[in-house]
Amino acid sequence: MLWFALGFVFSTIVCVIFLLVERSRMHAALAQAERDRACLALAENVGSVATWMVNLRTRELFWSDRVFAVHGRAKDAGLPPLESTIDYYHPEDRERARKTFASAAVTGGPFHLDARIIDEQGVEKHIICRGICNLGPDGKPFELFGVLFEAPEARSFATFGNEDLNTLALEEDYHADA
């Protein structure tokens, strides 16, 4: 009976130590995630870029504050339904935008888009969007992550260099494996 009690006490101590170590790791990971979020928010503000994500499996959408601003949408209005976000694109650019995002979601490759949107106040804006497709542990695309910014109307994506070279650089700089 004494050995049983000692074994129980020892097991309890080991479990408590394990839980304390795991709790410490979780706090460190959470602190790092918060620092990363703050750095991203600062970079968005300084660089006037906006970030967005779409979980391809759950269809969940995320917009940074800057995406709301670019689209002229009040943040307290909430996110638009994912299916209607394509409607922000100029009618002449809509099909190309749809094909660009659909291709990335199927192939898992990076994407770029030089297009016009019409914000909620009816203002036409020229945007440049680049992004990646994150792959899940199964190797299949699970998330699109995009960065966009407003560009002067006269500037096109081609102004920034050859599109194929930009895609290649994105593939080399960021391997989108989960």
QUIBEL-V802453 format. One record per run of one state. SS is the DSSP state (H for helix, E for strand, - for the rest). FROM is the first residue (numbers start at 0). LEN is the number of residues. Records with the same first field share a line. If there is no record, write none. Layout:
# QUIBEL-V802453
SS = FROM-LEN ; FROM-LEN
This chain:
# QUIBEL-V802453
- = 0-1 ; 47-2 ; 55-5 ; 63-1 ; 70-4 ; 77-4 ; 89-1 ; 107-3 ; 118-5 ; 135-5 ; 150-6 ; 160-2 ; 173-3 ; 177-1
H = 1-46 ; 64-6 ; 74-3 ; 81-7 ; 90-17 ; 156-4 ; 162-11
E = 49-6 ; 60-3 ; 88-1 ; 110-8 ; 123-12 ; 140-10 ; 176-1
